[in-house]
Amino acid sequence: MTEPRGALLTGSVNYDDAEKTMRTVAEILGAHVRRIPDGEVGKRFHWIMFQPDVLGQAAGIDRVGDEPVPFPAGIDARPLRLAEGVEAGGIELPPLGYAAAAIESYATFVRLRQEGTIPAGIRFQVSLPTPVAVVSSFFAGQERAAIEPVYADAMLGELEQILEAIDHDDLAIQWDVASEMGILEGAEGYGAVMDHWWIGDVLEGIVGRLAALVDSVPGDVEVGIHLCYGDAGEKHFVEPTDTANLVRVANAVTSAAGRELTWLHLPVPIGRDDAEYFTPLGELVEVPELYLGLVHREDGSDGARSRIAAASAAVRQEFGVATECGIGRAPEGTTDGILRTHAEVAAPRR
């Protein structure tokens, strides 16, 4: 069995604030990680679910329904629609919140590094959702095609603010790719997403968008892709048959992008320690850093090692370990144990 090397945190971590996240990760995994995120604390705790509250403030965008749909953390989960008679291209969106959060957390990161808590050489990781995730989740029908370029421009504006405020030598950007996998797999709730949206092959549409996002990150900033099947209630929106579609997307994006990916993350369901799931990984193009999301809270180190053994037979390059998705929604009190599992099953980074 190949011993994995290094670990990746895909984003959310179930601590109360960014400083707690960074201190704990540095203590437990400082020798294993190349990047530390802020844990997506506060309103980002539930990934993109706070975005309707943000976008609903824009003139020309209405909430669907008269009464708020309550969600944890005081979030109103009602979807969105264009106001009657409004052209999407004329809508000015408010700040999305990602740049402000990153800039605030980076100040904490720098302070902890100056104190010696965070080792030198570790970068600050900022995870961003793809525009497809927000557009497909909160708009419907032909309005998706209309609002997508508006939201994409706003997200790239957030990225630009992050790039201006954070030292490029310190920065790593991760694009979170979940809804695209649901569309490609035809998962329940995603079957009608393509209606009135984009014309042509589904994979080509996904890859073109992802390659453009990768290329939006300058060459002196690290960039990674986190492919995901969701974790609502710690469950996927569909269980993948194997890694074939993950490999299709990863290989196509790698080929289409004008710059090199720094890292790639692929999920591994808890029940898959069989050769059939991992076999397509034999066709995966080599990337500088590959992380397999095979660490699970429920079965700890023993379960992770069984999935590592199965993966080792198929993967042609060294890989590190991760969880399938962020661990922000894991039960309270389990986070330290999940982090320690990474260190138990993988060697430190080189």
C-alpha positions as CSV (number, residue, x, y, z in Angstrom):
1,M,0.0,0.0,0.0
2,T,1.3,3.4,-0.9
3,E,1.6,5.8,2.0
4,P,-0.1,9.1,1.2
5,R,1.8,12.3,1.8
6,G,0.3,15.6,2.9
7,A,-3.2,16.7,3.6
8,L,-5.7,19.3,2.2
9,L,-8.6,21.0,3.9
10,T,-11.3,21.7,1.4
11,G,-12.7,24.7,3.1
12,S,-15.2,24.7,6.0
13,V,-14.2,23.6,9.5
14,N,-16.5,23.4,12.5
15,Y,-14.9,26.0,14.8
16,D,-16.4,29.3,15.9
17,D,-13.9,31.6,14.4
18,A,-11.1,31.9,11.9
19,E,-8.4,32.2,14.6
20,K,-9.5,29.0,16.3
21,T,-9.5,27.2,12.9
22,M,-6.0,28.4,12.0
23,R,-4.5,27.7,15.4
24,T,-5.9,24.2,15.6
25,V,-5.0,23.2,12.0
26,A,-1.5,24.5,12.5
27,E,-1.1,22.6,15.7
28,I,-2.4,19.2,14.4
29,L,-1.6,19.4,10.7
30,G,1.1,22.1,10.4
31,A,3.6,19.5,9.1
32,H,1.1,18.1,6.6
33,V,-0.7,21.0,4.9
34,R,0.6,23.5,2.4
35,R,-2.4,25.8,2.9
36,I,-4.7,26.8,5.7
37,P,-8.3,28.1,5.2
38,D,-10.2,30.2,7.6
39,G,-12.8,27.5,8.0
40,E,-15.6,29.5,6.2
41,V,-16.9,30.7,9.6
42,G,-19.9,33.0,10.1
43,K,-22.4,33.4,7.3
44,R,-20.3,31.2,5.0
45,F,-20.8,28.2,7.3
46,H,-23.5,26.8,5.1
47,W,-21.5,27.3,1.9
48,I,-23.6,29.4,-0.6
49,M,-26.8,29.5,1.4
50,F,-26.2,33.1,2.4
51,Q,-26.0,34.4,-1.2
52,P,-29.8,34.9,-1.7
53,D,-29.8,37.3,1.3
54,V,-27.0,39.2,-0.4
55,L,-28.4,39.2,-4.0
56,G,-31.9,39.9,-2.8
57,Q,-30.6,43.4,-1.8
58,A,-30.0,44.3,-5.5
59,A,-32.5,46.5,-7.3
60,G,-34.0,44.3,-10.0
61,I,-33.9,41.0,-8.0
62,D,-36.8,39.7,-6.0
63,R,-37.2,36.9,-3.5
64,V,-39.6,34.1,-4.4
65,G,-42.5,33.9,-1.9
66,D,-43.8,36.4,0.6
67,E,-42.5,34.8,3.8
68,P,-38.9,34.0,4.6
69,V,-37.8,30.4,4.5
70,P,-35.9,30.0,7.8
71,F,-32.4,28.4,7.6
72,P,-29.8,28.0,10.4
73,A,-27.7,31.1,11.3
74,G,-30.6,33.4,10.5
75,I,-30.4,32.8,6.7
76,D,-33.5,33.3,4.5
77,A,-33.3,30.4,2.0
78,R,-35.9,31.7,-0.4
79,P,-34.8,31.5,-4.0
80,L,-34.5,34.5,-6.4
81,R,-36.0,35.8,-9.6
82,L,-35.6,38.9,-11.8
83,A,-38.1,41.6,-11.2
84,E,-40.7,42.0,-13.8
85,G,-39.5,44.0,-16.8
86,V,-35.9,44.1,-15.6
87,E,-33.0,43.3,-17.9
88,A,-30.3,41.2,-16.1
89,G,-27.4,43.1,-17.7
90,G,-28.5,46.3,-16.0
91,I,-28.4,44.9,-12.5
92,E,-25.7,46.0,-10.1
93,L,-25.0,43.4,-7.5
94,P,-23.8,44.3,-4.0
95,P,-20.5,43.0,-2.6
96,L,-20.9,39.2,-2.4
97,G,-19.0,38.9,0.9
98,Y,-16.1,36.7,-0.1
99,A,-13.5,39.3,-0.5
100,A,-14.3,41.1,2.7
101,A,-14.1,37.8,4.6
102,A,-10.8,36.8,3.0
103,I,-9.2,40.1,3.7
104,E,-10.3,40.0,7.4
105,S,-9.1,36.4,7.8
106,Y,-5.8,37.1,6.1
107,A,-4.9,39.7,8.8
108,T,-5.4,36.9,11.4
109,F,-3.3,34.5,9.3
110,V,-0.4,37.0,9.1
111,R,-0.6,37.8,12.8
112,L,-0.5,34.1,13.7
113,R,2.4,33.5,11.4
114,Q,4.4,36.4,12.9
115,E,3.7,34.9,16.3
116,G,5.2,31.6,15.0
117,T,1.9,29.7,15.3
118,I,1.6,29.1,11.6
119,P,4.8,27.7,10.1
120,A,6.6,29.7,7.4
121,G,5.8,28.5,3.8
122,I,2.2,27.7,4.4
123,R,-0.2,29.8,2.3
124,F,-3.6,31.3,3.1
125,Q,-6.4,29.4,1.2
126,V,-9.5,31.1,-0.1
127,S,-12.3,28.8,-1.3
128,L,-14.8,30.3,-3.8
129,P,-18.0,28.7,-5.3
130,T,-18.4,28.6,-9.0
131,P,-21.0,31.0,-10.5
132,V,-22.8,27.9,-11.7
133,A,-23.4,26.8,-8.1
134,V,-25.2,30.0,-7.1
135,V,-27.1,30.5,-10.4
136,S,-28.3,26.9,-10.6
137,S,-29.3,26.8,-6.9
138,F,-31.3,30.1,-6.6
139,F,-32.6,31.1,-10.0
140,A,-34.8,29.1,-12.4
141,G,-35.4,28.5,-16.1
142,Q,-34.2,31.1,-18.7
143,E,-33.3,33.5,-15.9
144,R,-30.2,31.4,-15.3
145,A,-28.7,32.3,-18.7
146,A,-29.5,35.9,-18.2
147,I,-28.0,36.3,-14.7
148,E,-25.0,34.0,-15.0
149,P,-22.7,36.6,-16.7
150,V,-23.7,39.2,-14.2
151,Y,-23.0,37.0,-11.2
152,A,-19.7,35.7,-12.8
153,D,-18.5,39.3,-13.3
154,A,-19.3,40.0,-9.6
155,M,-17.4,36.9,-8.5
156,L,-14.4,37.8,-10.6
157,G,-14.6,41.2,-9.0
158,E,-14.4,39.6,-5.6
159,L,-11.4,37.6,-6.8
160,E,-9.7,40.8,-8.0
161,Q,-10.2,42.5,-4.6
162,I,-8.6,39.4,-2.9
163,L,-5.7,39.5,-5.4
164,E,-5.1,43.2,-4.7
165,A,-5.2,42.8,-0.9
166,I,-3.3,39.6,-0.3
167,D,0.3,39.0,-1.1
168,H,0.4,36.6,-4.0
169,D,3.2,34.6,-2.4
170,D,0.8,33.9,0.5
171,L,-2.3,33.1,-1.5
172,A,-4.0,30.0,-2.8
173,I,-7.5,30.0,-4.5
174,Q,-9.7,27.0,-4.6
175,W,-12.8,26.7,-6.9
176,D,-15.5,24.6,-5.3
177,V,-17.2,22.5,-8.0
178,A,-20.3,20.7,-6.7
179,S,-23.3,21.7,-8.7
180,E,-21.5,20.9,-12.0
181,M,-21.1,17.3,-10.9
182,G,-24.8,17.1,-10.1
183,I,-25.6,18.4,-13.6
184,L,-23.2,16.0,-15.3
185,E,-24.6,13.1,-13.3
186,G,-28.2,14.0,-13.9
187,A,-28.8,14.0,-10.1
188,E,-32.3,14.6,-8.7
189,G,-33.0,18.3,-8.6
190,Y,-30.5,19.0,-11.4
191,G,-32.3,17.4,-14.3
192,A,-34.0,20.6,-15.5
193,V,-31.0,22.9,-14.8
194,M,-29.9,22.8,-18.4
195,D,-33.2,24.0,-19.7
196,H,-32.9,27.4,-21.4
197,W,-29.3,27.8,-20.1
198,W,-26.5,26.7,-22.3
199,I,-26.5,25.1,-25.7
200,G,-24.3,22.1,-26.6
201,D,-22.6,19.3,-24.8
202,V,-22.9,19.4,-21.0
203,L,-19.3,18.4,-20.3
204,E,-18.0,21.1,-22.7
205,G,-20.1,23.7,-21.0
206,I,-18.8,22.7,-17.6
207,V,-15.2,22.5,-18.7
208,G,-15.2,25.8,-20.5
209,R,-16.5,27.6,-17.5
210,L,-14.0,25.9,-15.1
211,A,-11.0,26.5,-17.3
212,A,-11.9,30.2,-17.5
213,L,-12.1,30.3,-13.7
214,V,-8.7,28.6,-13.4
215,D,-7.2,31.0,-15.8
216,S,-8.6,34.0,-13.9
217,V,-6.0,33.2,-11.1
218,P,-2.6,34.7,-11.9
219,G,0.3,32.4,-12.3
220,D,2.0,33.5,-9.1
221,V,-1.0,32.5,-7.1
222,E,-1.7,28.8,-6.4
223,V,-5.0,27.5,-7.8
224,G,-6.9,24.2,-7.0
225,I,-10.1,22.5,-7.9
226,H,-12.3,20.7,-5.4
227,L,-14.7,18.3,-7.2
228,C,-17.6,17.5,-4.9
229,Y,-20.8,15.5,-4.7
230,G,-22.3,17.6,-1.9
231,D,-22.6,17.0,1.8
232,A,-26.1,18.2,2.8
233,G,-26.7,16.2,6.0
234,E,-23.3,14.5,5.3
235,K,-24.9,12.9,2.2
236,H,-24.2,13.2,-1.5
237,F,-26.9,14.4,-3.9
238,V,-26.0,11.3,-5.9
239,E,-23.6,8.5,-5.2
240,P,-21.1,8.2,-8.0
241,T,-20.8,4.8,-9.7
242,D,-17.0,5.3,-9.9
243,T,-14.4,8.0,-10.5
244,A,-15.0,8.1,-14.3
245,N,-16.8,11.4,-14.4
246,L,-14.4,13.0,-12.0
247,V,-11.5,11.9,-14.3
248,R,-13.4,13.2,-17.3
249,V,-13.8,16.7,-15.8
250,A,-10.3,16.8,-14.3
251,N,-8.6,15.8,-17.5
252,A,-10.6,18.1,-19.7
253,V,-10.1,21.1,-17.4
254,T,-6.4,20.4,-17.2
255,S,-6.2,20.3,-21.0
256,A,-8.4,23.4,-21.6
257,A,-6.9,25.7,-19.0
258,G,-4.0,28.0,-20.0
259,R,-2.2,27.6,-16.7
260,E,-1.3,24.6,-14.6
261,L,-3.5,23.5,-11.7
262,T,-1.6,23.5,-8.4
263,W,-3.8,20.8,-6.9
264,L,-6.8,18.6,-7.6
265,H,-9.2,17.1,-5.0
266,L,-11.4,14.1,-5.7
267,P,-14.0,12.7,-3.3
268,V,-14.2,9.1,-2.2
269,P,-17.5,7.8,-0.7
270,I,-17.2,6.1,2.7
271,G,-18.5,2.8,1.3
272,R,-16.1,2.5,-1.5
273,D,-12.9,0.6,-0.8
274,D,-13.4,-1.6,-3.9
275,A,-11.2,-1.6,-7.0
276,E,-14.1,-0.7,-9.3
277,Y,-14.5,2.8,-7.9
278,F,-10.8,3.7,-8.3
279,T,-10.0,2.0,-11.6
280,P,-10.7,5.0,-13.8
281,L,-8.1,7.0,-11.8
282,G,-5.5,5.1,-13.9
283,E,-6.4,7.5,-16.7
284,L,-6.1,10.6,-14.6
285,V,-3.5,13.1,-16.0
286,E,-0.7,13.9,-13.5
287,V,-1.1,17.0,-11.5
288,P,1.4,18.6,-9.1
289,E,-0.7,17.7,-6.1
290,L,-3.5,15.2,-5.9
291,Y,-5.7,14.8,-2.9
292,L,-8.3,12.0,-2.4
293,G,-11.2,12.8,0.0
294,L,-11.1,9.4,1.7
295,V,-11.0,10.5,5.3
296,H,-14.4,10.0,7.0
297,R,-15.5,10.9,10.5
298,E,-17.5,7.7,10.9
299,D,-14.7,5.1,10.5
300,G,-11.6,7.1,11.2
301,S,-8.1,5.8,10.4
302,D,-9.1,2.2,9.8
303,G,-11.6,3.1,7.2
304,A,-9.3,5.6,5.6
305,R,-6.5,3.0,5.3
306,S,-8.8,0.6,3.6
307,R,-9.7,3.2,1.0
308,I,-6.0,4.2,0.7
309,A,-5.1,0.5,-0.1
310,A,-7.8,0.4,-2.8
311,A,-6.7,3.7,-4.3
312,S,-3.1,2.8,-4.4
313,A,-3.7,0.0,-6.9
314,A,-5.1,2.5,-9.4
315,V,-3.5,5.9,-8.9
316,R,-0.3,6.5,-10.8
317,Q,1.1,9.3,-8.8
318,E,1.7,10.3,-5.1
319,F,-1.4,11.6,-3.4
320,G,-2.4,13.2,-0.2
321,V,-5.5,12.9,1.9
322,A,-8.6,15.0,2.6
323,T,-12.2,14.7,3.5
324,E,-14.8,14.5,0.8
325,C,-16.1,18.0,1.4
326,G,-15.7,20.6,4.1
327,I,-16.2,19.5,7.7
328,G,-18.1,22.6,8.8
329,R,-21.3,20.6,9.1
330,A,-19.8,17.7,11.0
331,P,-21.2,17.2,14.5
332,E,-19.8,19.6,17.1
333,G,-16.9,18.2,19.0
334,T,-15.7,15.9,16.2
335,T,-13.4,18.3,14.3
336,D,-10.2,17.6,16.3
337,G,-10.6,13.9,15.7
338,I,-11.1,14.4,12.0
339,L,-8.0,16.5,11.7
340,R,-6.0,14.0,13.6
341,T,-7.1,11.2,11.3
342,H,-5.4,13.0,8.4
343,A,-2.1,13.0,10.3
344,E,-2.5,9.4,11.3
345,V,-2.8,8.0,7.8
346,A,-0.5,10.3,5.8
347,A,3.1,11.3,6.0
348,P,4.1,14.9,6.5
349,R,4.5,17.0,3.3
350,R,8.0,17.2,1.8
